[in-house]
Amino acid sequence: MAVAVAMAAAVFPGYAPPLPTTTFNITPTTHLAPFTLRLRVCPRRAAAAAAAAATTLREVCAGCVPDHVLQRAEEVGYVMPTEVQEQSLPLLLSGQDCILHAQTGSGKTLAYLLSVFSTIDFNRSSVQALVVVPTRELGIQVTKVARLLAAKACTVMALLDGGMLKRQKSWVKAEPPAVIVATVPSLCQMVERRAFTLQSIRVLVIDEVDFIFGSSKQVSSLRKILTSYSAAASRQTIFASASIPQHNRFLHDCIQHKWTKSDVVHVHVNPVHPMPSHLCHKYVICTKKERLHVLLSLLERDAPKSAIIFVAEQSERSKKAGNPPSTSVIVEFLRNSYKGSLDVLLLEEDMNFNARAASFSEVKGRGFMLVSTDIASRGFDLPQTSHIYSFDLPKTATDYLHRAGRTGREPFSRLECSVTTLITEDEHFVLQRFQNELKFHCEELHLESMFTLTS
Ligand SMILES: Nc1ncnc2c1ncn2[C@@H]1O[C@H](COP(=O)(O)OP(=O)(O)OP(=O)(O)O)[C@@H](O)[C@H]1O
């Protein structure tokens, strides 16, 4: 080939070999039909892109993130950057306000925490960074990663619902932590009690931003955090989520309401496929009465390594009628009927914080089968979860995406993980709507051929 190219160049001055062709199959987000695009790629650029793709996390963060933090990251196993880290870190580390919008399990937490550690002054004793999360459980998780990275170089405090705020108030005054990870109500309580101010924070992260903005209980407090307690002009603001519905509108609102500076950037990774591609989606059509037995048959057939079973929250009407919540019914049924080795655990909003903490710490390490409401659908990172079951159809496509995203959470693994939804005949069209919106394929499992129902 090289000889042929040299001969052609000798005979025809200016001759250059044809560029290699790369083919992209494109599925437009509009009503257009899918089409194929062939591009000629310059070999030198392709080589440069390949080299860039092989860049380590240390190289991406060089000169910005302190060496001791990078060393800790490597020790924990963060050596190569994930796609969202590769795309966002150059912007984040330059101090740019960002909206991180990338699939579940893509590594947004490490991206924003590295930005936090590149910004704070490790020698200063003051609150410099704030990470706001929607639930206590996500707060515990983020605090753990932040403490792993910080080692003993700075203090990371968790201000979470159900925590000991009185004791923490004295602590924060005596020895202000550099980083605070907080839920909205606990944070506002502390600021209103004048335990500390947020005027001097340098970086503010709002994780699961669409969820907090969508929560009627939290939204007004979140607005105060963004505009009254501190000002966008004097801090870096980072929003993160795997789902930001109407993101152009959100970007506009960020600027209009001064939640961010006007040059905020939307880092949207994988916009065409909002869900990880290595998830295998299935559904079973059955009646409400059959569901418990279908679930049991699925568990016996799949033999998951660990699983989360999502259940809808109990309605007020059902509570008033004195019915037990479905979560408790399922837990009791599985404890009596499931013969496998996994521990059956329960997690729901109405549990007291001690019971929630006990369930949450039990899922770490051992094989588990966690029966939970959507409280576990946001941010929960339990990489050993191989199977997700939705005992009730999620309310929205966004809820489907976050439930499904509790599995397939090892960024460099292509291991297929499974998501199974139990639906009634009437709910089929809703699941089809989710498939269209989120662009995934769901395969039907036929009851008759697969299970011998006991009732
Ligand atoms: N560079 C990396 N190398 C190896 N593992 C990584 C890397 N970055 C993150 N991870 C791991 O990937 C998993 C998912 O990361 P993370 O929890 O940050 O996802 P996320 O994008 O916040 O997802 P979600 O939107 O569901 O909250 C975690 O177990 C984390 O430890």
The ligand as an ORCA input file, in Angstrom:
! r2SCAN-3c Opt
* xyz 0 1
  N     -12.618      7.189     36.662
  C     -13.221      6.161     37.231
  N     -12.670      4.931     37.199
  C     -13.289      3.855     37.764
  N     -14.478      3.930     38.397
  C     -15.075      5.126     38.461
  C     -14.485      6.298     37.890
  N     -15.319      7.334     38.124
  C     -16.367      6.853     38.820
  N     -16.238      5.530     39.019
  C     -17.201      4.631     39.711
  O     -18.392      4.623     38.919
  C     -19.521      4.440     39.749
  C     -20.582      5.467     39.393
  O     -20.125      6.771     39.683
  P     -21.090      7.902     40.255
  O     -21.788      7.434     41.472
  O     -20.326      9.162     40.325
  O     -22.159      7.981     39.058
  P     -23.125      9.175     38.698
  O     -22.771      9.654     37.349
  O     -23.173     10.174     39.802
  O     -24.505      8.360     38.615
  P     -25.992      8.786     39.061
  O     -26.475      9.754     38.048
  O     -26.731      7.508     39.028
  O     -25.893      9.368     40.434
  C     -19.030      4.551     41.193
  O     -18.974      3.257     41.739
  C     -17.642      5.134     41.070
  O     -16.799      4.685     42.101
*
